[in-house]
Amino acid sequence: MSTKDYFISYTAADVQWAEWSAWTLEQEGYACILQAWDFVPGRDFMQMMRTALDDSRQILAVVSAAYLRSAYASAELNAAFVRDPLGDKGTLIPVRVEQCELGGILAGRVYIDLVNKTPAVACRDLLHGVAAARLGRRVDAKEAGFQKPPPFPLTEIPARHVQSRPNQAPGTATSVLYLGSDTGAGLDLRGQIRQIRKAVKAGRFGHTFTVHSTLEVTTENIFTLLNDHQPNIVHFSGKQNGGNVLIRTPEGNVTTVSDSAMAGMLQSLGGNVLLAIMDTCKSLRCARSVTSTVDFAIGVEGDIFDDDATHYYNVFYGALASGQTLSAAAGQATAALRFRKVPKTQIPTLCARKGTDPRRFAFAQARRVSTSTPNGV
């Protein structure tokens, strides 16, 4: 039985990255095995290595050019490959710390990229990435035994440039992926997606949207769905527990997915996802966390009734398909619920990543978006 969360695989050239990564993870309650800390003199090295690999749930590889050339690193990667040849279990988590091309066993594996990141951003991306790799798993937190962190490996921190993505190019199709997860709460997910499709189709530029949906999302197939469709808009509809999303496991049980795991999962798709809709009660915390890696997200502070959520997104998608900006579409949908006298805490809120402006972003290019400040939220 595995007793540790991570075995940190690295070469001597990257020991600072390994120590920083292990310390960062242990501050979050994860238990790590690190050669620099745990391999003591007088013991048999190969036996300690085998024990470390066997005792760890996952292997975190600190990947650099030196790592890819290392024979010892290759052996550790082979051990991870034997345990999880297709990557279905997330046993191997590559963490790239310098510019290099991942080939061989690592080819095609989604990796956490820390290249040229500031300490704060690197910490965020590392924790979000490992949380995404652990979808459906629960880690018992413990107090870490370190008083201060090892030094961040980069001495010259690159300047952070935040740029707002441009609007979609004229004629570019907008891909929407609706992920429904009814965990026994009796939600009318089929009715909601029918309304969304109808609203999109009725829009002047509805033909530039493609809407895909699945109502049987699990912790196992969610990555496959996201990778297959590479959506611009991800709409997750379901229930929550304490701000975390409820989702079924392949065995049919129900588990929770944290907001950090959601953010890391969406981050792993690269820049395709522009808007993440967390269509559950008490999802505003999750939406705000998601905007650390995605330009825009929508969540609601309190509880929201099923028919109110359906009405909100019916108006919202109709406005998007008519060429309205994100801000204007959210403003129209908000007004629609205010007409129903729905309390503010039960109305979805549009969140934006720092450096982006929803007043100047539209999916359908009905017109050039003005550089002046339009009305909207």
N, C-alpha and C positions, 0 to 999 in steps of 0.2 A: 504493500500500500504506500502511495506517495505521501511524504510528510512535508515536503517543501513545495512552494509554488513555482520557483524559477531556478534553473541552473543557468548561470551567466557564462556563455561561451565567448571567448575573446583571445586575442594574441597579446604578447607582452607590449607591443607597440601601442595598444589601445587600453592599457590598464586604467588610465584615468577615466575614460568613458565607461569602463566596466564598473568601477567603484562608484562613480556618480550615478549610474543607472540603478545599481543595487541599492544604494542609499535612498534614492528617490522612491523606489518601489517599497522599501521597508518602512518609509514614513507613512505609506498608505495602508500598512498592515500586511503586506505580502512578505513571505519568508523566502529568502534567496540563499543559494549556495554559490560562493565565489572563491576561486582558487587562491587569490591573494589573501583572503580572510580565513578560509576554512581548511586549507591543505597544510597540515603541520609537519615539521621536520621529523624524520624517523619513520614515517609511514610509507607504505608502498604506493607510488604515484598512480599506477594503472588501476589498482584495486580501489583507491579513493575516487578515481574518475568514474569507474563503473558504478560504484555506490551512489555517487552524486547524481549521475544520469538516471539511475533506477528510482531514486528517492524524490525526483522532481516531476511535477505535473507537466511543466512546459519548459522548453529550452529557448532562451532569449539569446540570439546571436548578434554580437556587436560587429557589424560588417564594415570592413574597409578593404583597401587593395591588399594590405598585408594579410588580413584574415583570409581572403580568397586564395592567397598563395600558400597558406599554412597547411602542412600535412596533418597536424594535430586537429586543426579546425575541421578539415575534411572528415576526419574520423568521427568527430562529434556531430557533424551534420548527417553523416551516414546513420548514426544511431537514432537521430531524430526521424530520419526518413523511414527507417524500418518500423518505427512505432506508428507513423502516420504518413504512408506513402502518397496519399491523395490530398493531404492537407485538410481533410474533413474535420479533424479533431482540434485543429489549431495548436498542435504540439510544438511546432517550430515557429518562432516569431522573429523574423529578421529586423534588425534596427540598423539602418545605414547611417554611418557617422562621417563619411567623406565621399566625394564624388567617385563612383565606381559602377561598373556594369554587373548586375547580378545575373550570373549564368549557372549552368549545371543544375544541381538540386534546387537552387534558389530561383531559377528561371520561372517566371509566372507566379511566384509567391508574392502576395501583397505584403509590403514592408512598411515599417514606421521610419519616416525620414527625418533625421535631426540635422541634416547638412545646413550649415549657415543659419542656424536658429539661435535666437537669444536664449538665455537660461530659462526665462519664464515660459516662452513658447515651446522650448524643447521639453520642459517638464510637463506642460499641458499635453503635448502631442504624444509623449511616451505613455502617460497615464491613460489618456483616451484610447490609445491604440491597444494597450493590453486589456483594457476593459472591454473593448469591442471583440477581442479574441476570446473573451471568457463569457460570451453571451450565454445566459442560462446557468452559470456557475455562481456559487456564493462563496465569498472569501471572508472568513472570520477575522476581523481587525484585531490587532494587538499593538501595544505600545512599543515603538521602536527603541532600541537601546543606544542611539547615537545622539550626541548633544549638538553637533554642527555638521553640515554637509561637507563632503570632499569638494575641492575646488572644481568649478565648471571647466571642462577640458579646453574650451576655446579662450584664448587670451584677448583676441581681437573680436569683439562682438559686432556683427554686421548691422548696419542701420536698417531699421524695419520700414519697409515701404508698403503702405496700405493703399491699394488701388481698387476703386469700384469697377466691377466688370461692366463692359458695355452692354447695351441692349442686344437681344438676339438679332442676328442679321436678317434682313428682309428675305422672306421665302424659306427660312429655316424652321423646320417643324419643332414644336415643343412637345416633349415626351412626358406624360403624366403616368405615374405608377401608383395605383391605389392598393394599399395593403390592409386588408380587413382581418381582424383577430377577435372573433366572438368567443370569449372564454366562459360562456354559459350565462351571460347577462341578458340575453334576448334582444340584442341590438338589431335594428333593421338595416344591416349593412347593404343588402341587395337593393333595398329601396333607395338608400343614399347614393350608391354608385349609379343607379338608373337616372336619378335627378341630375347628377353631375354631368353624365354623358349628354343628357337632353339640353342642359344649359350651355354646354360647350358647343354642341351642334347648332344651337340657335344663334350663336354669336356670329358677327359679320366675318370674323377671321377664324371661325371654328374649324375650318378645313386644315388649318396649320397646326392643330393639336392632335396628338394621338393619345388615347386613354387606354391603358392596360390595367387589369385588376385581378386580384386573387383574394379569396375570402378565407383561405386556410393557411395563414402564415404561421410558421413555427421557428424556433431558434435554429433549426437545421437548414431550412430552405430560404430564409430571408436573404442570406448573402448571394445565393444562386439567382434569386429573382432580381436583386439589385444589379448584379454583374451582367445578367442577360439583357436587361432592358436599358441600363445606363440612363436613368431618367433625369430630366431637368427639374421636375417637381415630384417629390415623394410625399404621399398623403397616407399617414398611418392612422387608422380609425379603430378604436377599441376602448378598453377600460384601463384604469390605473389603480395603483395602491400606494398612497403616500407620495405621489409625484412620480413614481416609477411605472413604466409601462408593463401591463400584464400580457403575456404571450404564452402560447402552448409549446410544450416540448414535443419531440417526435413520438414519445410514448403516450401523448394525450394529456399529460399533467400540465398544470399552470405554474409559471414562474414569473419573476419580475426581471425587467431589464432597466438598469439605471440610466439616468440622463447622460452620464459620462460614456457609457457603453454605446448609447445611441449616437452621440457626437462622434465617437471614434469610428463607428461603423460607417457613417456618412462620409467622414474624412477620407476613409480608405478608398472611396470611389474617385478621388481626384476632384477636378473642377466641374464635373457634369451637373451635380445637384446644386441648383440655385435657390430653391425654396423647399423647406421641409415643413410639413403641416402635421402637428401632433394633435390629432383630433380625439382627445380624451379629456376627462375631467381633470382639473388641477394639473394641467400640463404646461403652464407658463414657465415654471422653473426649468423644465426639460427644454422648452423652446429657446430660452435664453442661453442655456448651456450649448445647444446645437449651433448657435450663431458664433461660437468661437471658431468654427470651422466651415460653416455654410453662410452664405450672404444673408439669407432671409429665413425666418421661421415664424410659425403661428402657434400659439398655445392659449389656454384660458386659465385665469387665476383660480376660479372656483369650480363648482359643479355646473354642468350644462345639460339640458334635456336633449334627448335624441332628436326630436323634431326641430328644436331651435338650431342645433348644429347642422342638420340637413338644410334648413332654410338659409342659414348664413352662407354655407358653401355653394348652394345653388346660385345665390346672388353673386358671390365672389367669383366663381368660375365663369359665369355669364359675362361679368364685367371684363375679366381678363381676355376672354375670347372676342370681345368687342374692341379690343385695342387699348383698354384703360391701363394706367400705370398700376403697380402693386399697391401703392398708397391709396389711389382713388378706388380701386376694387375693394380693398379692405374697408375704406370709408363707406362705400355703398352698402356693404354687407353689415357693417356695424349699425348704420342707420336703419336697415331693415329690421334688426332685432330691437332697436330702440323704439320703433313704431309698435312693437309688441309689448313694450314696457318691460323688457328683460333687464334685470340689474346689471350694472357695469361689470361686476366680478364674474358674471356668467356669459360675457361676450368675448369671443376670441380676440387676442391682441397680436398685432404684427410687430415682430422684433427684427432688428437689422444689425449685421456685423459692423463693427466700427470701421468707418471709412466708406460705407455704402449708403445710398440714398434711395429709398423705395419710391420717392416722388419722381425720380428720373429713370425708373426702370419699368419697361413694358415687355412682355413676352411677344405679343402680336404687334407687329409694326404697322398699325393702322395709320400712323402719322409719325413725324419726327417729334420726339419728346422735347418740349420746351425747356430751355435752361433756366427759365423763371420758375418761381415756386408756385406749383399748382395747388388747388384745394385738395384736402384729404387729410388722413391721419398720419 
